[in-house]
Amino acid sequence: MTTIDMTGKRVLVTGGSRGIGRGIVDAFLAAGARRRERQPRRDHRRGPARSWSWRSCGRRAIVAAALAGLGGLDVLINNAGAGGATRLDKATEEDWDRVVDTNLKGAFFVTQAAAPALRQSKVCIVNIASVFGLIGVAGSSAYCASKAVVINMTRCHALELAPEVRVNAICPGGVDTDMLRALAVRIGGTVEAGYAMLSPDAAAQKRIAHVREIAGPALYLSSDLASFVTGSVYVVDGGETID
Ligand SMILES: NC(=O)c1ccc[n+]([C@@H]2O[C@H](COP(=O)([O-])OP(=O)(O)OC[C@H]3O[C@@H](n4cnc5c(N)ncnc54)[C@H](O)[C@@H]3O)[C@@H](O)[C@H]2O)c1
């Protein structure tokens, strides 16, 4: 059986502190990727940190810190993302800016900063988009629009960075994380009621995913098993968008 071996690979996962990003970090570490712990700047009693906030030090600085700490980069996972309602009758420009800045501009400018290092090591980028980038969802236009653009930006970057770098997108359906729990409460009043609405009987799998079910496809796309896969959009949604 073929197994995925990431021994020694240098991987940057944005938003890797929790949720899907954390699941991806754990999957890469289990496959042998290099662990780089870093002490937090202020409070050393909290133990090793594995993430940096780009609000505090900027996207370029995060990539520079990762490059300096790891000595290069083999894989970039653009995962950091923000949700939030943007109803037509209520949304402000600030609401739009927050979502677009995190989901879209974040992925673009982190990729821009990391691209030279990725070209050198000839590996890949995985953008975490969403099925909400493929379908319309009332009240979520900023989020849906940002993810739709991430999907098409993936194709643009696959052409722009070819042939050295492969660039692919994953479109998860509902995954049990803080982000989805917040959405579930917003639409259903409780997490359970919201999850029932988000995983309808019409979906093939009829359930919400665990983060490791997104981490697996991310690991595959980052590996040599996917050496001819670029510009692709992987829908990992338990059949939510089949019809
Ligand atoms: N959970 C789902 O159902 C689902 C479905 C489809 C796509 N996604 C996407 O998966 C990705 C991860 O989402 P999640 O569900 O794990 O959410 P989450 O809220 O649990 O985690 C989001 C991560 O992004 C980071 N982040 C948010 N805003 C940031 C900012 N401005 N700067 C830097 N980091 C920031 C957070 O610190 C956190 O680590 C997102 O891009 C999200 O849009 C999630």
The ligand as an SDF file (V2000), in Angstrom:
LIG
                    3D

 44 48  0  0  0  0  0  0  0  0999 V2000
  -15.8220   24.7310    9.0920 N   0  0  0  0  0  0  0  0  0  0  0  0
  -16.4250   24.6350    7.9240 C   0  0  0  0  0  0  0  0  0  0  0  0
  -17.5330   24.0910    7.8150 O   0  0  0  0  0  0  0  0  0  0  0  0
  -15.7550   25.1560    6.6810 C   0  0  0  0  0  0  0  0  0  0  0  0
  -16.3320   24.8200    5.4420 C   0  0  0  0  0  0  0  0  0  0  0  0
  -15.7380   25.2620    4.2690 C   0  0  0  0  0  0  0  0  0  0  0  0
  -14.5800   26.0180    4.3360 C   0  0  0  0  0  0  0  0  0  0  0  0
  -14.0310   26.3470    5.5450 N   0  0  0  0  0  0  0  0  0  0  0  0
  -12.7990   27.1320    5.5310 C   0  0  0  0  0  0  0  0  0  0  0  0
  -11.8010   26.4320    6.2310 O   0  0  0  0  0  0  0  0  0  0  0  0
  -10.8600   27.3760    6.7680 C   0  0  0  0  0  0  0  0  0  0  0  0
  -10.6890   27.1110    8.2570 C   0  0  0  0  0  0  0  0  0  0  0  0
  -11.9280   27.3730    8.9040 O   0  0  0  0  0  0  0  0  0  0  0  0
  -12.3630   26.6690   10.2730 P   0  0  0  0  0  0  0  0  0  0  0  0
  -13.7030   26.1190   10.0700 O   0  0  0  0  0  0  0  0  0  0  0  0
  -11.2690   25.8030   10.7880 O   0  0  0  0  0  0  0  0  0  0  0  0
  -12.5490   27.9770   11.1760 O   0  0  0  0  0  0  0  0  0  0  0  0
  -11.9850   28.3860   12.6100 P   0  0  0  0  0  0  0  0  0  0  0  0
  -12.6920   29.6390   12.9240 O   0  0  0  0  0  0  0  0  0  0  0  0
  -12.0530   27.2450   13.5350 O   0  0  0  0  0  0  0  0  0  0  0  0
  -10.4420   28.6800   12.2980 O   0  0  0  0  0  0  0  0  0  0  0  0
  -10.0620   29.7520   11.4850 C   0  0  0  0  0  0  0  0  0  0  0  0
   -8.5700   29.9620   11.5890 C   0  0  0  0  0  0  0  0  0  0  0  0
   -8.2340   31.1190   10.8130 O   0  0  0  0  0  0  0  0  0  0  0  0
   -7.5200   32.0350   11.6370 C   0  0  0  0  0  0  0  0  0  0  0  0
   -7.8440   33.4140   11.2750 N   0  0  0  0  0  0  0  0  0  0  0  0
   -9.0730   33.9800   11.1960 C   0  0  0  0  0  0  0  0  0  0  0  0
   -8.9650   35.2770   10.8620 N   0  0  0  0  0  0  0  0  0  0  0  0
   -7.6320   35.5250   10.7100 C   0  0  0  0  0  0  0  0  0  0  0  0
   -6.8760   36.6700   10.3690 C   0  0  0  0  0  0  0  0  0  0  0  0
   -7.4500   37.8420   10.0940 N   0  0  0  0  0  0  0  0  0  0  0  0
   -5.5440   36.5480   10.3290 N   0  0  0  0  0  0  0  0  0  0  0  0
   -4.9430   35.3730   10.5660 C   0  0  0  0  0  0  0  0  0  0  0  0
   -5.5890   34.2470   10.8940 N   0  0  0  0  0  0  0  0  0  0  0  0
   -6.9220   34.3370   10.9670 C   0  0  0  0  0  0  0  0  0  0  0  0
   -7.9710   31.7370   13.0650 C   0  0  0  0  0  0  0  0  0  0  0  0
   -6.9970   32.1670   14.0150 O   0  0  0  0  0  0  0  0  0  0  0  0
   -8.1240   30.2220   13.0270 C   0  0  0  0  0  0  0  0  0  0  0  0
   -6.8750   29.5940   13.2710 O   0  0  0  0  0  0  0  0  0  0  0  0
  -11.4250   28.7620    6.4630 C   0  0  0  0  0  0  0  0  0  0  0  0
  -10.8040   29.2780    5.3130 O   0  0  0  0  0  0  0  0  0  0  0  0
  -12.8870   28.4790    6.2000 C   0  0  0  0  0  0  0  0  0  0  0  0
  -13.4740   29.4740    5.3940 O   0  0  0  0  0  0  0  0  0  0  0  0
  -14.6020   25.9300    6.7110 C   0  0  0  0  0  0  0  0  0  0  0  0
  1  2  1  0
  2  3  2  0
  2  4  1  0
  4  5  1  0
  4 44  2  0
  5  6  2  0
  6  7  1  0
  7  8  2  0
  8  9  1  0
  8 44  1  0
  9 10  1  0
  9 42  1  0
 10 11  1  0
 11 12  1  0
 11 40  1  0
 12 13  1  0
 13 14  1  0
 14 15  2  0
 14 16  1  0
 14 17  1  0
 17 18  1  0
 18 19  2  0
 18 20  1  0
 18 21  1  0
 21 22  1  0
 22 23  1  0
 23 24  1  0
 23 38  1  0
 24 25  1  0
 25 26  1  0
 25 36  1  0
 26 27  1  0
 26 35  1  0
 27 28  2  0
 28 29  1  0
 29 30  1  0
 29 35  2  0
 30 31  1  0
 30 32  2  0
 32 33  1  0
 33 34  2  0
 34 35  1  0
 36 37  1  0
 36 38  1  0
 38 39  1  0
 40 41  1  0
 40 42  1  0
 42 43  1  0
M  CHG  2   8   1  16  -1
M  END
$$$$
